[in-house]
């Protein structure tokens, strides 16, 4: 499977949200909330964007404390020798993020801090206040990625929601999105009928679409067919059903 950043509707919304936060009027409105059901590509897209822009990306933990979070953020910034106290970690992180943000600006690049699995921390006043303070001091975007309930949970903290400059909700792939993903990522040619079947069975989830692409590629590379469709893959596994974990078999006579 090709490693590419496919410009789906979700990606377009994400890029528009990030562009808008870069052009914000209020310096403190630096938070971006990205939510949606699991399997829609939020983590993959944010982490890819962070890697492409030399930005910071971490995954929240269920038992995170503010001190633990600062330590992981420093590690993600490339800082190996970390102080023990919260105060010193905080000061060092502010200095580090400020320097990295300046370097990015000098290079004409975007810079942000992405925090995945924010459902774990979105009910913690201490955690959110630490993120808010960091965002206020450094004035760089913090992207909070969650599974659909982050937006609702944050309503308990108006001092945080007032700093959210952009909300981006990931939705299921459209048929056009699925076709684009298959055409750009799959290393074998795929017929329209198989793409349509994959979209139906994947139910709009890019995670399942990519699983299907892997099965199609594996099968296609063993065949002489110039293009793989439903007839060619008849009787083969396309992907696994998300609800039952049972394999979904392609059914189509030749």
For each residue, the residues with C-beta under 8 A, 3 or more apart:
1: 185 186 187 210 213 214 217
2: 184 185 186 187
3:
4: 184 185
5: 11 45 48 52
6: 11 180 181 184 185
7: 11 12 180
8: 11 12 41 173 177 180 181 206
9: 12 13 171 173 174 177
10: 13 14 36 40 41 45 170 171 173 177
11: 5 6 7 8 14 15 41 45
12: 7 8 9 15 16
13: 9 10 16 17 168 169 170
14: 10 11 17 18 34 45 46 49 168 170
15: 11 12 18 19
16: 12 13 19 20
17: 13 14 20 21 32 34 166 167 168
18: 14 15 21 22 32 49 110 112 141 143 166
19: 15 16 22 23
20: 16 17 23 24 165 166
21: 17 18 24 29 30 32 141 165 166
22: 18 19 110 141
23: 19 20
24: 20 21 27 29 30 165
25: 29
26: 29 165
27: 24 30 139
28: 135 136 139 163
29: 21 24 25 26 162 163 164 165
30: 21 24 27 135 136 139 140 141 142 163 165
31: 131 132 135 141 142 143 144 160 163 164 165
32: 17 18 21 112 141 142 143 144 164 165 166 167 168
33: 144 146 150 151 154 164 166 167 168
34: 14 17 42 46 143 144 145 146 168 169 170
35: 42 145 146 147 148 149 150 151 167 168 169 170
36: 10 40 42 147 148 169 170 171
37: 40 147 148 170 205
38: 147 207
39: 205 206 207 208 242
40: 10 36 37 170 171 172 173 204 205 206 207
41: 8 10 11 44 45 170 206 207
42: 34 35 36 45 46 116 145 170
43: 46 47 116 145
44: 41 47 48 206
45: 5 10 11 14 41 42 48 49
46: 14 34 42 43 49 50 57 114 116 143 145
47: 43 44 50 51 57 114 116
48: 5 44 45 51 52
49: 14 18 45 46 52 53 55 110 114
50: 46 47 53 55 56 57 112 114
51: 47 48 54 55 57
52: 5 48 49
53: 49 50 104 109 110 111 112
54: 51 100 104 109 111
55: 49 50 51 104 110 111 112 113 114
56: 50 73 76 77 97 100 112 113 114
57: 46 47 50 51 76 113 114 115 116
58: 69 72 73 76 113 114 115 116
59: 115 116 117
60: 64 69 115 116 117 118 119 120 121
61: 64 68 117 120
62: 120
63: 68
64: 60 61 68 69 120 121 127
65: 68 69 126 127
66: 69 70 86 126 127 130
67: 70 71 86 89
68: 61 63 64 65 71 72
69: 58 60 64 65 66 72 73 121 127 130
70: 66 67 73 74 86 89 90 93 130
71: 67 68 74 75 82 89
72: 58 68 69 75 76
73: 56 58 69 70 76 77 93 113
74: 70 71 77 79 82 89 92 93 96
75: 71 72 78 79 80 82
76: 56 57 58 72 73
77: 56 73 74 93 96 97 100
78: 75
79: 74 75 82 92 96
80: 75
81:
82: 71 74 75 79 89 92
83: 88 89 92
84: 88 89
85: 88 89
86: 66 67 70 89 90
87: 90 91
88: 83 84 85 91 92
89: 67 70 71 74 82 83 84 85 86 92 93
90: 70 86 87 93 94 130 134
91: 87 88 94 95
92: 74 79 82 83 88 89 95 96
93: 70 73 74 77 89 90 96 97 134
94: 90 91 97 98 134 137 138
95: 91 92 98 99
96: 74 77 79 92 93 99 100
97: 56 77 93 94 100 101 113 134 138 140
98: 94 95 101 102 138
99: 95 96 102 103
100: 54 56 77 96 97 103 104 111
101: 97 98 104 105 111 138 140
102: 98 99 105 106
103: 99 100 106 107
104: 53 54 55 100 101 107 109 110 111
105: 101 102 108 109 111
106: 102 103
107: 103 104
108: 105
109: 53 54 104 105
110: 18 22 49 53 55 104
111: 53 54 55 100 101 104 105 140 141
112: 18 32 50 53 55 56 140 141 142 143
113: 55 56 57 58 73 97 134 140 141 142 143
114: 46 47 49 50 55 56 57 58 142 143 145
115: 57 58 59 60 118 121 131 142 143 144 145
116: 42 43 46 47 57 58 59 60 145
117: 59 60 61 120 145 146 147
118: 60 115 121 122 144 145 146 150
119: 60 122 146 147 149 150 153
120: 60 61 62 64 117
121: 60 64 69 115 118 124 127 128
122: 118 119 128 144 146 149 150 153 154
123: 153 156
124: 121 127 128
125: 128 129 157
126: 65 66 129 130
127: 64 65 66 69 121 124 130 131
128: 121 122 124 125 131 132 154 157 160
129: 125 126 132 133 159 160
130: 66 69 70 90 126 127 133 134
131: 31 115 127 128 134 135 142 144 160
132: 31 128 129 135 136 159 160 163
133: 129 130 136 137
134: 90 93 94 97 113 130 131 137 138 142
135: 28 30 31 131 132 138 139 140 141 142 163
136: 28 30 132 133 139 163
137: 94 133 134
138: 94 97 98 101 134 135
139: 27 28 30 135 136
140: 30 97 101 111 112 113 135
141: 18 21 22 30 31 32 111 112 113 135 165
142: 30 31 32 112 113 114 115 131 134 135
143: 18 31 32 34 46 112 113 114 115
144: 31 32 33 34 115 118 122 131 150
145: 34 35 42 43 46 114 115 116 117 118 150
146: 33 34 35 117 118 119 122 149 150 151
147: 35 36 37 38 117 119 150
148: 35 36 37 151
149: 35 119 122 146 152 153
150: 33 35 118 119 122 144 145 146 147 153 154
151: 33 35 146 148 154 155 167 169
152: 149 155
153: 119 122 123 149 150 156
154: 33 122 128 150 151 157 160 161 164
155: 151 152 158 161
156: 123 153
157: 125 128 154 160 161
158: 155 161 162
159: 129 132 162 163
160: 31 128 129 131 132 154 157 163 164
161: 154 155 157 158 164
162: 29 158 159
163: 28 29 30 31 132 135 136 159 160
164: 29 31 32 33 154 160 161 167
165: 20 21 24 26 29 30 31 32 141
166: 17 18 20 21 32 33
167: 17 32 33 35 151 164
168: 13 14 17 32 33 34 35
169: 13 34 35 36 151
170: 10 13 14 34 35 36 37 40 41 42
171: 9 10 36 40 204
172: 40 203 204 205
173: 8 9 10 40 177 178 181 199 202 204 205 206 209
174: 9 177 178 204
175: 178 179 196 199
176: 179 180
177: 8 9 10 173 174 180 181 206
178: 173 174 175 181 182 195 198 199 202 204 209
179: 175 176 182 183 192 195 199
180: 6 7 8 176 177 183 184
181: 6 8 173 177 178 184 185 206 209 210 213
182: 178 179 185 186 190 195 198 209 213 216
183: 179 180 186 190
184: 2 4 6 180 181
185: 1 2 4 6 181 182 210 213
186: 1 2 182 183 189 190 213 216 217
187: 1 2 217 220 221
188: 216 217 220 221 227 228
189: 186 220 226 227 228
190: 182 183 186 194 195 216 220 227 228 229
191: 194 195 227 228 229 230 232
192: 179 195 196 229
193: 196 197 229 230 252
194: 190 191 197 198 216 228 229 230 232 233 250
195: 178 179 182 190 191 192 198 199
196: 175 192 193 199 200
197: 193 194 200 201 230 238 250
198: 178 182 194 195 201 202 209 212 213 216 238 239
199: 173 175 178 179 195 196 202 204 209
200: 196 197 203
201: 197 198 208 212 238 239 241 248
202: 173 178 198 199 205 206 208 209 211 212 239
203: 172 200 208 242
204: 40 171 172 173 174 178 199
205: 37 39 40 172 173 202 208 209 242
206: 8 39 40 41 44 173 177 181 202 209 210
207: 38 39 40 41 210 211
208: 39 201 202 203 205 211 212 239 242
209: 173 178 181 182 198 199 202 205 206 212 213
210: 1 181 185 206 207 213 214
211: 202 207 208 214 215 239 240
212: 198 201 202 208 209 215 216 238 239
213: 1 181 182 185 186 198 209 210 216 217
214: 1 210 211 217 218
215: 211 212 218 219 236 237 238 239
216: 182 186 188 190 194 198 212 213 219 220 228 233 238
217: 1 186 187 188 213 214 220 221
218: 214 215 221 222
219: 215 216 222 223 228 232 233 236
220: 187 188 189 190 216 217 223 225 228 232
221: 187 188 217 218
222: 218 219
223: 219 220 228 232
224:
225: 220 228 232
226: 189
227: 188 189 190 191 232
228: 188 189 190 191 194 216 219 220 223 225 232 233
229: 190 191 192 193 194 232 233 252
230: 191 193 194 197 233 234 250 251 252
231: 234 252 253 254
232: 191 194 219 220 223 225 227 228 229 254
233: 194 216 219 228 229 230 236 238 250 252
234: 230 231 250 251 252 253 254
235: 249 250 251
236: 215 219 233 249 250
237: 215 240 247 248 249 250
238: 197 198 201 212 215 216 233 247 248 249 250
239: 198 201 202 208 211 212 215 247 248
240: 211 237 245 246 247 248
241: 201 244 245 246 247 248
242: 39 203 205 208 245
243:
244: 241
245: 240 241 242
246: 240 241
247: 237 238 239 240 241
248: 201 237 238 239 240 241
249: 235 236 237 238
250: 194 197 230 233 234 235 236 237 238
251: 230 234 235
252: 193 229 230 231 233 234
253: 231 234
254: 231 232 234
